[in-house]
Amino acid sequence: MPFKSAIAASLLTGIMAALPYPAFAACPDSLDHEIRRLGSKETVRLCDEYAGQVLLVVNTASRCGYTPQYEGLEELYRRYRARGLVVLGFPSNDFGGQEPGGEQQIASFCRLTYDVGFPMFRKTKVAEGAETDPFFRQLAEQANGYPKWNFHKYLIDREGRTVGSFPSQVRPLDPNLLDAIERLL
């Protein structure tokens, strides 16, 4: 009998190793959100798409002094995505009205101006308040702070824990942010 148990355990371990992360692991609370893709009707359950990966979540805007950070965010995404980093962009009009356009306009701007290939999601309320998006509320609670401006960055580890919060002035290729990402990959 012990032999059969060992074989069964070995088979089960092999099957679990072959399955994608969400198929056998509980979804971390931080990723248990369904969010619509930018300019689309398609919704994504963050856990199904991104569990087990390192995430850099950024609130973005097209008419902000930090808008050129799209270029660095795309560079990060291209450089590290094969190792498990995904940049997630969330346009927001919360700060200075710097994202006034509709979603199709935002998507076109990102694609044509900065060749953005990382996932972008619907326009989102990220500032502290009654209408804050639940995903951003949770990130802010875990990181002890809401975004104060556009291009705030939250870093989430492979277990779904928010492990870093970087204000707008921290550029995507800042050595401190790169070090934090490297440690998680």
Secondary structure as GFF3:
##gff-version 3
##sequence-region A 1 185
A	DSSP	alpha_helix	2	18	.	.	.	ID=ss1
A	DSSP	alpha_helix	21	24	.	.	.	ID=ss2
A	DSSP	three_ten_helix	29	31	.	.	.	ID=ss3
A	DSSP	beta_strand	34	36	.	.	.	ID=ss4
A	DSSP	beta_strand	43	45	.	.	.	ID=ss5
A	DSSP	alpha_helix	46	50	.	.	.	ID=ss6
A	DSSP	beta_strand	54	60	.	.	.	ID=ss7
A	DSSP	alpha_helix	69	80	.	.	.	ID=ss8
A	DSSP	three_ten_helix	81	83	.	.	.	ID=ss9
A	DSSP	beta_strand	85	91	.	.	.	ID=ss10
A	DSSP	alpha_helix	103	114	.	.	.	ID=ss11
A	DSSP	alpha_helix	134	143	.	.	.	ID=ss12
A	DSSP	beta_strand	153	156	.	.	.	ID=ss13
A	DSSP	beta_strand	162	166	.	.	.	ID=ss14
A	DSSP	alpha_helix	175	184	.	.	.	ID=ss15
###
